[in-house]
């Protein structure tokens, strides 16, 4: 089963929590257990599983990525968003989460996030539920 959702990001470096959307897709599948694959089909956004209990952590990660891939890095990419491509390459474009009884088997502090590196934008996210 494949579910597509549209996500509006609000800033260049925005984190959007997708956990509830992924769990909803797992429940809707009717499967007792399985795997949810979450994929973003964009080259300037990523998907990650990260802590959601301490909001400043997302800012810390964003700042670390900014230091590693500064916006003014002398890149040759024809657009001004080369840093966003590099951040997305490091974070990755998908994650997989096991679920049982309609619940994602995430750790206590884990949530699934869309990481926007070139926003604000409208982003597509694909959730595939497999047995």
N, C-alpha and C positions, 0 to 999 in steps of 0.2 A: 504494500500500500504506500502510495506517495502522496504527501501533503505539501502544498506550496503556500507559503505565507509571504506577505509583503510587510516590510519593516521600514518605518521612517526614522532616520537618524537625525540628530539635531545639532551636531557639531563635527568639526574635522576629526577629532579624537573622541568618539562616543562609544560607550559600552551599553548594549541593550540585552537585558536578561531574556533568554528564550526558553527557560526551563519549563514554565507553565505550558507553553505552546507545544513543546516536545512531549511532555507528559500527556497532554490532551490527545495528541496523535497516537500515542501508545495505547491509551484507553480505548480510543475509537476503533483501533484495529481489531479488538475482540480477542487478541491472542493472550494466552495465560502468561507467556514469557517470550522474550525475543530481544532484538537489538534495534535501537534507533540510531540511524545515521543522519547527522545534521550537516548539510553542505551549503556553502555560499558560492554561487556561480559568478563571482566578481573577483577581479585581480587587485583591488585596493581595499578589500575588507577580509576579515578572517573570522574563524570560529575557534573558541577555546573553552576549556573547563577550568574554572578558577574559583577562588574563595569569594563569597559574597557577604561575609559577616562584617568585614571592616572596609567600608567604602573607600578610604584613602589608598588602599592597596591598588585599586584599578588606576588611580592617578599616579602612583609610584611606578607601575609597569609602563604606563604611557610615557612618563618622563624618561624612563630608562630607554625605551624605544626611540624617543626623540633624540637622546644623546648619542645613541648608536647610529641612527639614520636621521641626521639633521635635515631640515627642509632646504637649507642653502648649502648643499654638499658638492656643488660643481658638477652635477650629473649631466649626462648628454641626452637623456630622454627628452623627446620633443615637447612634452607637456611639463608642467611645473609640479607634478605629483610623483616623481621617482621615489621619494622617501616612502610614500604610502604603498607602493608596489613592494618595496623591500620589507616593510613591516609585515605586510600580508604574507610574503614568502616565508618569513620566520615563524609567524603564528600558525599558519596553515589554514586550509579552507574547509576542513571537516573534522568532526569528532564522532565517535561511536559510544553509545551508552547502553548497557544491558538493562532490561526492565523485567519485572515480575509482578503479576497481579495489578497491572496498570500503574505501577510506581517505578520511577527511575531509580536504579541502584547507585545513586551518587553518594559520595561521602557527606558527612555531616555539614561541612561548610561549602560544598561544591555546588556551583550553578553553571549553566551553559550560556555563553555570551557570544553575541555578534559583536565583533570589534570593528568599528568604523575608523578608517584611516584617511579618508578623502571626502568627508561629508561637509555639510549635510546632504543626504541623498535618500532616495527611495531604493531599498535593497530587497532582492528576492532571496528567500531561504527555502531550501528543499529538505523535507524530512522524509526519510524512507524507513518504514517499519518492516522488519524481516523476522521470520520465525527463528 
